[in-house]
Amino acid sequence: MRTELIRSEVRRLLRQVPFRPFLLTLESGQLVVIEHPENIAFDPRPGSSSEFYVLSGSVRLFSTFDAVTSASILVPPSGSTEEQVQA
């Protein structure tokens, strides 16, 4: 259930217009910034593999949605509120 919730939220964040960079927080505490929709790849079908890949700048990450604890839009330092989904 949590995996599908996170996957669904990532799909929603990728489809927003205009695109806004977002952050994935992993169970390990690692923060992964998705700066462009092409920086992350996964099978979007519900019930499919929970694996995803991130290629962004020097970041090369292979992980699973099971390891993601939250997905949130990056907020400019000026301080508007942060949208966040946690599982």
C-alpha positions as CSV (number, residue, x, y, z in Angstrom):
1,M,0.0,0.0,0.0
2,R,2.7,2.5,1.0
3,T,4.7,1.7,-2.2
4,E,1.7,2.4,-4.4
5,L,1.0,5.7,-2.5
6,I,4.5,6.9,-3.1
7,R,4.6,5.7,-6.7
8,S,1.2,7.5,-7.3
9,E,2.6,10.7,-5.7
10,V,5.7,10.6,-7.8
11,R,3.6,10.2,-11.0
12,R,1.5,13.2,-9.9
13,L,4.6,15.3,-9.3
14,L,6.0,14.4,-12.6
15,R,2.8,15.4,-14.5
16,Q,2.4,18.8,-12.8
17,V,2.5,21.8,-15.2
18,P,4.7,23.6,-15.0
19,F,7.0,20.9,-13.6
20,R,8.5,21.8,-10.2
21,P,11.5,20.0,-8.8
22,F,10.8,17.6,-5.9
23,L,12.6,15.7,-3.3
24,L,12.5,12.0,-2.3
25,T,13.5,11.1,1.2
26,L,14.8,7.5,1.6
27,E,14.7,5.4,4.8
28,S,18.5,5.8,5.0
29,G,18.0,9.6,5.4
30,Q,19.4,10.2,1.9
31,L,17.7,13.1,0.0
32,V,17.3,12.7,-3.7
33,V,16.4,15.8,-5.8
34,I,14.4,15.3,-9.0
35,E,15.2,18.4,-11.0
36,H,13.6,17.4,-14.3
37,P,11.0,14.7,-15.2
38,E,13.7,12.8,-17.2
39,N,15.8,12.4,-14.1
40,I,13.8,9.4,-12.8
41,A,12.7,6.3,-14.6
42,F,10.3,3.5,-13.4
43,D,7.4,1.4,-14.6
44,P,4.3,3.6,-13.9
45,R,1.8,0.8,-13.9
46,P,0.2,0.1,-10.5
47,G,1.3,-3.2,-9.1
48,S,4.5,-3.3,-11.3
49,S,8.0,-3.5,-10.0
50,S,8.8,-1.0,-7.2
51,E,12.3,-0.3,-8.6
52,F,13.3,3.1,-9.9
53,Y,16.4,4.8,-11.3
54,V,17.6,8.4,-10.8
55,L,20.2,10.0,-13.1
56,S,20.8,13.6,-12.2
57,G,24.1,15.4,-12.4
58,S,26.6,13.2,-10.5
59,V,23.8,11.2,-8.9
60,R,23.3,7.6,-10.1
61,L,20.8,5.9,-7.9
62,F,19.0,2.6,-8.1
63,S,16.4,2.0,-5.4
64,T,12.8,0.9,-4.7
65,F,9.7,2.8,-3.7
66,D,9.7,0.7,-0.6
67,A,12.7,2.6,0.6
68,V,11.1,6.1,0.0
69,T,9.5,7.7,3.1
70,S,8.3,10.9,1.5
71,A,8.0,12.9,-1.7
72,S,7.8,16.7,-1.5
73,I,8.0,19.7,-3.8
74,L,11.1,21.7,-3.3
75,V,10.2,25.1,-1.9
76,P,12.0,28.2,-2.8
77,P,14.0,29.7,0.2
78,S,11.5,32.6,0.3
79,G,9.3,30.2,2.2
80,S,6.0,29.1,0.7
81,T,4.6,26.0,2.3
82,E,5.9,22.5,1.3
83,E,3.6,19.9,-0.1
84,Q,4.6,16.5,1.3
85,V,3.3,12.9,1.2
86,Q,4.6,10.6,3.8
87,A,3.9,6.9,4.2
